[in-house]
Amino acid sequence: MWYFRPFVAAFLVAAPLACAAHLTQQTSAAFDRYIELTEAQRKADLSTDRFLRLTKVHSGLVRVEPGATLDNGKKIAVPDGMIQHWIGAMFIQGVTIPQVTAILRDYANYKNFYKPEVIESKQISHQGDEYDVFLLLFKKRILTVVLNTNYHVHYGMVDPHRAYLISHSTKIAEVKDGAELPVGNDTGLLWRLNTYWRFEQADGGVYAECEAISLSRDVPGFLSWMIKGFVEKFPKESMENTLRGTKAAVLSRDTF
């Protein structure tokens, strides 16, 4: 019977995630507090030597590590939820900030830049440096999860050599059998997702740093040690996919 064990283990991991979870007001408030503190710190860093938070990486390398935001030195409690916070960095040789941000503004091609996680993408509206966009996300690891996601994105320049991007999710709805589940009443794999890019022109290229903060359900019970690891892999994998996809798209753009 040993050959049944992997299937039993997979079922035990998948079953709690397949059960419905509810995004509570307390969970949302904790995430909002986390974001409020994070964005206050990042705003203060715009004109300082902390503009880039990670040590500058060399060409060809992609660096990803966990981030954290504290409230007066203490970890922020998230009732019935989990916050994943990752920071990634890379260097793109021989390009400029406008060339990099041109790729990030090309929302219609996200489905090509970031496949297989993005399977459909489009720009909904655009006014100046403000964008509203739609991404259809696909994630598969034991479970298959499809998400309709919307974001509001703002681009800004600090000076001719430094720029930034702020993206807030405005809607994340899980899709089951072709229909959206009620927002916040689903498997809870992804309830919120904010992304922050920073770009610095130096050393013959662009240092690009991406910070992603997401909210998902917590998983109580004796299987939490397994499932938390499973859930936490998604944000890190998405970060790595985003960095590599962006770099490849920038370097392959034949209009430069």
N, C-alpha and C positions, 0 to 999 in steps of 0.2 A: 504493500500500500504506500510505499515511500513516494511513488511518482505522483500521488494526489496532493502531497503536502504543499507544493508551490501554489496550486490552485486554491487550496484552503486558505493559505496565508494571504493570497491576493484578495480573496473574498472578505476576509476579516478586516483587511485594510480599507477596502473599497466601501463596505457596507455602511459604516458610520458617516462617510462623506456623502453617500448617496441619499441619506436621510435629510429631510428639510431642516434648515437652520433659519433663525430669525434675527435680523439686524435690529437691535434695540436702540433706543434713544441714548442709553448710557454708553453703548459701544461707539456710536457715532460721535458723541460728545468727547470721548477719550481720544478718538482719532483726530477730531478737530483741534483739540488742545495740543496734540503732538505736532500737527501741521503748523499751528499758530506759532509755537516756540521755534520750530525748525526754520520757518520763513523769516522770523524776526532775526535769527542768527545769520541767515544767508544774506539778508538785506544789509545788515551791518558789515558784512564781509565784502561787499561789492567794490569798495574803494580801498581795500587794504591788501596786504600781502597774503591774506587767506582767501583771495578770490578763487583759487583752485585749492581744494581741500586735501588732495592726495599729492604725494611726491610725483613730479613730472616723470612720465614713462618714456622709454626710448622707442624709436620707430620699430614697428613690427610686434610690439608687446601689447597685450590687453590685460589690465589689472582690475580685479573686482574684489571688493572686501565689504564686510558688513558695516553699516553706520548705526548711530544711536543718537537720540535726543533725550536729554534729561530735564526734569523740572526741579530747579533748585538742588541739583545734584542727585535727585532721586529718579528711579525708573518710573515711567508713567504706566499706571495700571489700566488695562483694557478689559473690562468685564465682558466675558463671552466672546472675546475676539483676539486676534493676533495681528500685530503690526510687523511687516517685513520691511527692512530698510537696508538698501544696498547702494554702494557708490562704485562706479567703474570709470576707468580712464584709459586713454589711448593717445597716440601721436600720429598725425597724418602728414607725411612729408610732401612738400612741394605744392601745397594748396593754400587757399585763403579762407577767411571766415565766411565771406559771401558764397563761396563755392560749397562749403559745408552746409550752411543754412539753406541754400537752394535745394539741396537734397531733402532736408527735413521739412521744407515747405511743400514738397512734391507729394502731397497726400494721396493722390490717385495711384501712385506707384508704390505705396507702402506694401501692398500685397505682393509685389515683386522683390522689394528690398528685404523684407522681413519674413518671408515664408520659411517654414510652414506655419508659424504662429499667427500671422495675419493672412486671412484668406479673402478679405474684401476690404476696400478702403476708399474713402472719398472726402472731398472738402464740401462742407455744407454751406458755409458762408465765410466771407473775408472782408475786413475793413481795416486798412492800414496794416498794423502789426498784430492785429487780433484775428484769430481763426477759430472756427468751430468745425470739428471733423468727426467722422464716423469710422470706426474700425471693427471688423468682425474677427474675433479672436478664436483660435482653435488650440486646445491643449489636450494632450493625450498621454496619460501615464497611469495605467490600470483603468482609471475612469477616462471617458471622453467628455470634455466640457466645451461648449460653444457659447460665446458671449457677444451680445450686441453692446458696444461701448461707444460713448460720446465724450468728447473732450473740448474744453476751451483752452486755447493756446495763445500765449503772449510772447512776443520777441522784443528784446531791448538791447541797446548798445550802451556800454559804460564809457568807452572812448574808442578811437579808431582801431585799437588792438585787442579789445575785449568785448564780448557779447554774451548774452544769456537768453534762455528760453524757459518759460514756466508753463506747464501743462497740468490742468486739473480735470479729473473725470467729472462729468456732469450727469452721467447715467451709465450704469452697468447692469444689464439684464441677461440672465442666463436663458438660453434657448433649449427647449426640450421638445422633441418631435415636431419641429418646425414652428413652435409658438413660444413667445416669451413668458417665462415665469414672473410672478409679481416681484418687483424690485425689492431686494432685501429678504425675500422668502424663497430660498433656493438651496443649493448645496453649500453655499457660503465660501466657495473657493476664492472668489474675488469680489469684494464689495466696493472698494475704493482704490484708485491708483493715481498718484500725482508723480510727475516727472520733472526734473530740473536739469537743464543742460547749461554748461558754461564753456566758453571758447576763448582761448588766448593765442594770438598770433605771435610766434617767436621761433627762433632757431630754424628758419626756413620752412615752416609749416604751421599746423594748428594743433595745439593741445586741446583735446575735447574731454570733458568730464560729464558724466551722466549720473544723476542721483534719483533713485526710484523709491517711493514709500507707498506701500499697499496695505490694505486691510482685508482680512479674511476671518472666517469663523475660528473659534477655539474648538478643540476636540477633547472633551473630558473623558474620564474613564481609564481603564487599565491599558487601552491600546494607544493612548495619547503619545507615548514615547515613539511609537512607530509612525503615526499619522502626522505628527507635527513635522518630523523630518521630511516626510513625503510632500506636505503642503509647502514647506519652506524652500524646496528645490525649484519651484516654479519661478519665483521672482529672480533668483540668481541666474537661472538658465535664460530667462527673458532678457536680462541685462546683457549677458554675453552675446546673445543673438542680435540684440539691438546695436551694440558697439561694432561687432564684426560686419553686420549688414550695412550699417552706415558707412563704415570705412570702405567697404567693397564698392558701394554705390558711388561714393565720391570719386574714387580712383578710376572707375570705369566710365564716368560721364564723359562722352566724346565731344561735348560742346565746349569743354574747357580749353 
